[in-house]
Amino acid sequence: QVQLVESGGGSVQPGGSLRLSCAASGSISSANFMGWYRQTPGNERELVAGITRGGTTNYADSVKGRFTISRDNAKNTVYLQMNSLKAEDTAVYYCYARFSMTNSNYWGQGTQVTVSS
């Protein structure tokens, strides 16, 4: 069992930056995929950014060039650097981890990001 704890959310003005962190209770070095998702009321959770075990990244079109995902296996932490934030980035952001070897998936509890002037 792995617990994921997000931090770094908050309120920021348009154009500002935030860095989200996702700390895992166990090793993430074997996690095949780790990602950040977001959800707004009435909508499905959507993938914002993902990173594979090998370091390959992918991003939603809406955040390309503004967000950067990274993982530090030594610290068991995944980060999401968010720059040039827009009002439409307002959402609850969730961390996700998939371990294919054990067919296990884990979610964090979410952290609120609000972009408003």
Secondary structure, 3 states (H helix, E strand, C coil): CCCEEEECCEEECCCCCEEEEEEECCCCCCCCEEEEEEECCCCCCEEEEEEECCCCEEECHHHCCCEEEEEECCCCEEEEEECCCCHHHCEEEEEEEEEHHHCEEEECCCEEEEECC
